[in-house]
Amino acid sequence: MRGNHLSALYGFTCFGESHGKAVGVVIEDVKPGVEFPIKEIEDALAKRKASRLASSTSRMEEDKVEILSGVLDGTTTGMPICLVVWNKDADSKAYEDIKEIFRPGHGDFAVYSKFKIFDWRGGGRISGRETISRVIAGETLNSLLGDIEFDVQTLVIGQKVPKYQDIFFAKENPYYWPDPSTLKELESYLESVKSEGDSVGGVVQITIKNAKKGWGDPVFEKLDANIAKAVMSIGAVKGIEFGGGFSLSALKGIDANDGMSSDGFNSNNAGGIQAGISNGEDIIFRVAVKPVPSISKQQITIDIAGEEKMISINGRHDICLVPRIIPVILSMAKLAIADAAAYQKLVDNEEQSLSDYRESLDKIDEDLLILIKKRLNIVKNVIDFKKKNSIDITIPEREQELLTNLKEKAKLLGVSGDVINQLWNLIIEEGKKQC
């Protein structure tokens, strides 16, 4: 499934299930001769993994990374890097009694509707365990981000809101809670939620400092849209807003607009991004994290036969995902930012190294392969449809018409008609093999 591959300049493919043997990631767009950041990866995974916090699961995995390929003596070779983290503390017994029942708030029902099967062992591929791969991939980009800084603070956990914001204190505690006066109150609150067999969500704010102007492209490659897609791909994230976000809808234009003077912008309601392009201000966005759906309180649901059931989920689960999801959000934001910065480097015609050019070519080649594969799949469907409905498989007039149109478009782009002829003949011949 292409859904397990992030298609970007610094894309990656991830694999593994919550209760399978391992989870891992394959990173192909790798510069050779770069020191591999294993320490940074281990530090980030340490923040993501379970702890003795009141909010955390009791499943205690080591989350030690094993490098299978692409790194020699601590340095990248330019070959695909494969890394795995072995699952050593998975326990599927707690799920055996409910393996045919759809857990409320989880993706079990949706996955079963699509594939007619779902992994009942802790959610399988849709478990938060898969986010290990994201954290690993994100930490490989630190050397590319230069002086970019990411500040994090938690704005809400359940019904608790900090009285004031101290970004420095937020960096010093695992909840990223910015208010030292209410931290103990927050911990007591989470203990009480845990004793009730329930869970809570939260809201986290990310501020990206030292972002350059000009990152992102209009329309379909907007920086905020790409950050949103990256962050919203995290299972527990259900909302994101930039700058003033939803509060802007209540303002008049005179108040919402970010006025400018000779000293720069007078406000930052846009959150550092206008028309999908960074404007040099801090990039600010907030993320809504839903409550953990696995709770021991009884809930009504259905099983795979459609029969109503009462369910109580008694496995090892977090009470609040905020502390553990923040490293994941940061990694996804890093991927979007690194991609935008790399593309802008090409637009600005900055001096490129041979590896930079090779990275760009490798990415384009990969995109071409994906498009060709998609085309062949559609061709096969067309052929099956024609056979079923007794329609001629080959229509030379249509093929010629398509080729003519392509050559006209190629001419506008400055591409040789001979190249189009050769590519077209190869594609047509490959398509005929589907017959």
N, C-alpha and C positions, 0 to 999 in steps of 0.2 A: 504494500500500500504506500502510495506517495505521501500519505498522511504521517508517516513516520520519518519523513525527510524534510528538513527546513531548507527550502530552495532559496538560497541567497549567496552572495559572494563568499561569505564565510559560513556556508551551510554545513549541516551535519545530518547523519542518520543515526537514530537511537533505536535500541531494542531491549527486550527483556520484560518480565512480568513481576508483579509484587511477590509472588510465592514461587517463582521459577528459580532456576539455578543462579541466575545473575541478571543484572541490568548493565547496559553499556552504551558506548557511542563510537561511531566511526567518523573521523574528520578527514576529508580528502583535500580541501583547499589549504594546503600547508606550505609555508615557506621553508626551504632548507636552511640549515645552519643556525637556527634560532634555539636559544636555551629553552628547554621545555619547563613550564612553570608548575612543576609538581607540588611545590610547597604551597603556592597560592591555591591550587586546586584542593589540597588537603585541608587548608584553613577554611575555605568556603564550604566544603562538605561537612566540616565539623560544626559549622553554624546551622547547616540544614538538617543534620541528623538529630534524632531524639535525644533528650537530656532528662535530667531529674526535675525539670520545671513542672509546675502544677498543670500546665497546659499540654504536656507532651505524652505521647504513647509510651507504654512500657516495653515495646519492642526495641531492643537495643542492638542494632547492627553496628559493626565496626566501620563500615563504609571505607575500607582501604582500597585504593586504586591499583590495579595491575595493568601495566602497559604491555600489550601484546605485539605491537608493531609500530614502525614509523619513528622511533626514538633510539638513538645510539649514544651511549655514554652521556645521557642527559641532553642531547642535542637532536633537533628534528632532522630527518634525512630527506624530507620532501615527499616521502611516500605516505600513503594513507595511515593515519594513526588510529589504532583500535585500543580502547581502554575498557576494562570491565571492573565491576564491583560485585563481588560474590555475595549472594544472600545466605546468611548463616544463622539467622534467628527467626526464620519464617515458621509459622505454626498454623496449619490449615484446619486443625481439628475443630476450632470454634465456629467454622463455617459449614461443616458437614451437615448439620441439622437444618440449615437454611439454604442449601445449594440450589434448590429449585424455586426459591422465593426471591422476588425482586425487592431489593432494599430501597426504601424511600429516600429520595434525594441523591441516589447514586445513578450511574449510567447503565446499570444492569439491563433495564427494560429497553432502553434505546439501542444498546449493543445487540441484544437478543433480536430485536425487531429487524435489525440490519443483517446480521450474520446467522441468525437462527441457532446461535450458541453464545454463551458468555462464560467467562472465567470466574467462577464463584469464589475462588481462593483470594479473597481480599481485593477483588476488582481486576486482577490481572494487569493488562496493559493500561487500563484507565486509572490505576491507582496512582497516588502521589509519589510512589516509589520511583516512577519513571523520571521524575524531575532531577534525579541524580545526573542523568545524561546532560541535561541543560546546564546545570551548574558547572560541570566539567568543561563543556564547550565554551561557555562564557568566559571562564577564567583563562582560556588560552589566548584571549584577545587583549589582555592588559597591556602588553608591550606595544600594541597598535593604537591604544587610546591616548598615549602621551600624558598631558597634564589634566585630562578629563577627571573630574571628581564626582562621586555620587553621595549625596547626603540623604539619610533616611530618618523619618520619624513616624511613629504610630499616632494617628489622630483619634482613633476610636477602637476600643475592644469591648464588644457587647454593649452594655449600657454605660461603660466607663469612658470618660473624656478627661484628658489632662487639663489642669487649671491654667498652665502656661507652658510655653515651648522653650526648652533648653536643648538645642541641637547637640551640644557637647555631651550632655548627660545621656541623650538618646544613643550615642555611640558606645556608651559604657555599660549598657545592660541588655540582656538577651531579648527583651520585648521591644527594644528601640523606643521605649517609653520616655518622652521628653520632660516629665515632671517628677522630680525626686520626692516631692511632698505627698504624692498619691501612689507611689510604686507598691508599697506594702498593702495598701487598700486594694489595688488591682490584683495582687497575688491572692489575697483572701477571697476576693470575688471569684476568681477562677477555681479556687478550692471548693467554694460553695456550689458552683455550676457542676463541677465534677461529682460532688456528692449527690446531686440531683439526677445524675445519669444523663446530663444534657451537654450542649456545646454552644459556643458563640463564634461570631465572625469578627471582622474589624475593617478599618480603613487605614491605609498606609500612604504616606506622601513621599515621592522621590523627587529630589532636586538634582539636576545634572548641571554642574558648574564648568565654566571654561569651554562651553560649546562654541564652535566657530560659526560664522555666518555662512549661509548658502548650502547647508546640508538638506537633502531631500529634494524631490522634484514635484512639479505640479501634477494635478489630477490623480493618477493611479499609483504613484510612488511617493506620496506625501510622507514626510518624516513622522508626523503624529499618527497617521494611519498605519505605518509599518511598526511603530512602537506598540500601538494598540493591538495589532494582530499578534505580535510576538507575546505580549503580556496576557492577552485574552486567551491564548492557547493553553495557558496554565489552568488545570482543571477546576480549582477552587475560586478562580477569579470570575466575578460576575459583572464587573463594571469598571470603567476607567474614564477620567475626565482630565482635561488639560487646562492649566491656568485657572481662570475664573470658573470654567466648566459650566455646570447647570445654573449656577447663581447668576450668570450673565443674562439669562433669559428674563430676569426681573429688572434689569437695568435699562436705562435709556442709552442711546448711542453715544451721547456726550460723555457718559460715565464709563461705558464699556470700552470705548476706543483707547488705545495706548498712544497718547499724544507724544510728539517728539520736539526736542529743542536741540540747540547746538551741542548740548551735553549728552544727548542720546534720548532714550525713551523715558517718559515720566511715570509710567506704570508698566505692569507686566500681566495684564489680564489675558493675553494670548498664550501665556505659558511658554514664551520663547520661540513659538512657531507660528508663522503667518503664511497663508497660502500653501501650507505643507512644507515650508522651508524655514530653517532656523534663522533667527534674526540677531543672534549674538547675545541675547539675554539668557538668563538661567532657564533651562527647560524644566518645567514643573508639571508633574501629573500625580493624580491620586488614584488608588486602586481599591476596589471593594472586594473583600474576601468573605465568602459565605461561611456560615457555621459548618463544622464537620458534620456530615450526614449520618455517620455511624454513631448512634447513641443507644444507651441501654433502656431508655424509656420505651414503653410499648407503643407501636404505631400500626395502623392498618395498611395493608397492601394486598397484592395478588401474587399467585404463583404462576408457573409457566402454563398451567392449564386454565388460567383465568379465574381461579377460585380465590375468594377473599381469605386472607390470613392475618393473624396478629403476629408481629415480629418484634423481638428485642435483640439488639446486636451486642454481643458480649465479648467481642475480640478486643485486641489492644489498640486503642485509638487515641488520637490527640483530642484535647478539649477545645483548643483554639490553634489555628494554623499560622497565625501571624508571625511568630518568631521564626518558624522554619521555612515559611514561603518567601520571606524577604530576600535571601540569597538567590532564589530562583527568579524572582522579579528582576533583580539586578542583572543576572546573567542574560535574560532575554532582552533587557534594555541595552546592554552592552553589544549584543549581536546586531540590533537594529542601528545603533549609533555607529559601530565600526563599519557596517555596510554602507551607510550614507556617506561617511567620511571617505571611504575608499572610492566610491563612485565620483564624489566631488573632486578627488585628486585627479581622476582622468579628465573630467570636464575642464579643470583649471590648467590642464597640460603641464602639471608638475613633472619634474624629472622622474622617470620611471626606471626601476631596475629590471633586469632580465626576468627575475622571479615575479615582479609585478605584472609584466606583460604575459608571462606564462599563466599566472593566476586568472587573468581576464580571459585568455583564450580557453583555458580549461573550463571555466564557467560557461562560456558561450557554447562550447562543444557539448557539455552536459545538457544544456537547454535544448540544443538541436536533437540530441538523442531522445530526450523526453517527448519532444514534439513529433518526431518520426514514429515513436512507439504509439503515441496517441492516435496518429493518423492511420497506422496499420490496424489498430483496434477498430476504428470507425469503418475502415474499408471492409474488414471481416464482417461487421454487422450489416453493412450495405449489401454485401454478396449474399449473406444468409437471407436477408429480406427479399432480394431479387429472386433467389432460388425458390423461396416459399411462395412467392406471388407470380412465378413464371415470367419474369422480366429478363430481357437480355443482359448478360453480365457485363459485356464490353460495349461501350457506345463511343466509337472513335470520334464522332463529331464533338461530343462533350469534352473528351480529353484534349482535343485540339483547341477548343475554345478556352479551356482553363490554362493551357500552355501559353496561348496568345496573351491572355490577360496578365499572367505572371511576367512575361517578357516586357510588356508595356510598363508594369510597375518597376521592374528591374532597371529599365532604361532611366526612369526618373531618379532612381537611387544610385545610378552610375555603376550598376553591376552588369557584367558582360552577358549577352544573350546566350553565348556558347556555354557558359557556366550553368545557366538555367536549363538549357537543353539537356546537358549531361545529368544534372540532378534529377530532372523530371523523368528522364528515361529510367534511371535507377529506381526511383520511387514507384513508377508504374510497374516495372518488372517485379519488384518485391511484392507489390500489392497483388499481382496476378498469381503469386505463389499461394495466396490465401484461398484461391478457387478450389 
